[in-house]
Amino acid sequence: MGPFENIDVLQVVRICARGGSNRKVISTSQAVEELRVLSGDFVSTDGDMANEILKAAVCLGYAVVLDERAGADTLNYANLQIASR
């Protein structure tokens, strides 16, 4: 675990959870960004943070969407081409 605290992870999971009272879903991409801001940790990898978020969300009974993409902030989507047209 990085320099962030367990209580920070739990707080972020609860803040980012979407859904009804008995079915909650959390997006790791949003939660990772929220955890970075809350904890001030801009050094830990997205994967490490997403793993901690995943553990906390599963313990709380939430479904998790693993939509974090490594290097997503450096991709240039304008140059992507669809190969199968």
C-alpha positions as CSV (number, residue, x, y, z in Angstrom):
1,M,0.0,0.0,0.0
2,G,1.2,3.5,-0.8
3,P,1.3,6.6,1.5
4,F,-2.5,6.7,1.6
5,E,-4.4,5.5,4.6
6,N,-7.2,2.8,4.8
7,I,-9.7,5.3,6.0
8,D,-8.9,7.4,2.9
9,V,-9.6,4.4,0.6
10,L,-12.9,3.6,2.4
11,Q,-14.0,7.3,2.2
12,V,-13.3,7.4,-1.5
13,V,-15.1,4.2,-2.2
14,R,-18.2,5.5,-0.4
15,I,-18.0,8.8,-2.1
16,C,-17.6,7.4,-5.6
17,A,-20.2,4.6,-5.3
18,R,-23.2,4.9,-7.6
19,G,-26.5,3.1,-7.5
20,G,-29.5,2.3,-5.3
21,S,-29.5,1.6,-1.6
22,N,-28.8,-2.1,-2.0
23,R,-26.7,-2.2,-5.2
24,K,-23.6,0.0,-5.5
25,V,-21.1,0.2,-8.3
26,I,-17.8,2.0,-8.3
27,S,-15.6,3.0,-11.2
28,T,-11.9,2.6,-10.4
29,S,-10.9,5.5,-12.8
30,Q,-12.9,8.0,-10.8
31,A,-11.9,6.5,-7.5
32,V,-8.2,6.6,-8.3
33,E,-8.3,10.3,-9.1
34,E,-10.3,11.0,-6.0
35,L,-7.9,9.1,-3.8
36,R,-4.9,11.0,-5.3
37,V,-6.5,14.3,-4.4
38,L,-7.7,13.2,-1.0
39,S,-4.4,11.6,0.0
40,G,-2.0,13.9,-1.9
41,D,-0.3,10.7,-3.3
42,F,0.8,11.4,-6.8
43,V,3.6,8.8,-6.7
44,S,1.8,5.4,-6.4
45,T,0.8,3.7,-9.6
46,D,-2.8,3.6,-10.8
47,G,-2.7,-0.1,-10.5
48,D,-1.7,-0.1,-6.8
49,M,-4.4,2.4,-6.0
50,A,-7.0,0.5,-8.0
51,N,-6.1,-2.7,-6.2
52,E,-6.7,-1.1,-2.8
53,I,-9.9,0.4,-4.0
54,L,-11.0,-3.0,-5.3
55,K,-10.3,-4.7,-1.9
56,A,-12.3,-2.0,0.0
57,A,-15.2,-2.0,-2.4
58,V,-15.5,-5.8,-2.4
59,C,-15.4,-5.8,1.4
60,L,-18.3,-3.3,1.4
61,G,-20.2,-5.5,-1.0
62,Y,-19.9,-3.1,-4.0
63,A,-19.5,-4.1,-7.6
64,V,-16.3,-2.7,-9.2
65,V,-15.8,-1.6,-12.8
66,L,-12.1,-1.9,-13.5
67,D,-11.9,0.9,-16.1
68,E,-8.5,2.3,-15.2
69,R,-6.1,2.3,-18.1
70,A,-2.4,2.7,-17.6
71,G,-1.0,5.6,-19.5
72,A,-4.4,6.9,-20.5
73,D,-3.4,10.5,-19.8
74,T,-0.6,10.2,-22.4
75,L,-2.5,8.6,-25.2
76,N,-3.4,10.7,-28.2
77,Y,-6.8,9.5,-29.3
78,A,-6.8,11.7,-32.4
79,N,-4.3,9.4,-34.1
80,L,-6.0,6.1,-33.3
81,Q,-7.5,4.2,-36.2
82,I,-10.0,1.4,-36.2
83,A,-8.4,-1.6,-37.9
84,S,-11.5,-3.6,-38.5
85,R,-13.8,-1.4,-40.6
